[in-house]
Amino acid sequence: MKIPRDIDALDLVRALRALGYESVRQEGSHIRLTTLVGGTHHITIPNHRPLKTGTLLGGVLKPVAAHHHLSVEELLAKLDL
């Protein structure tokens, strides 16, 4: 599995819209996204350029993949990252 490098938060927010995530608020440098697809799920993304690999994988991709019953590889393909 190859984790994308040099992806910023706004690109990730746009990609997550494909799974029904919408921005509900932003406090400081953190963007809160929510989806109702498959049940309610919230995710917080730091608005950084670029996102650190550990933050991207552990803090965003793994929880989103688990919520949608996908592997991280399937999620990356679906998001076209």
Sequence and secondary structure as in RCSB ss.txt:
>XXXX:A:sequence
MKIPRDIDALDLVRALRALGYESVRQEGSHIRLTTLVGGTHHITIPNHRPLKTGTLLGGVLKPVAAHHHLSVEEL
LAKLDL
>XXXX:A:secstr
     S  HHHHHHHHGGGT EEEEEETTEEEEEE TTS EEEEEE  SS  HHIIIIIIIHHHHHHTT  HHHH
HHHHT 
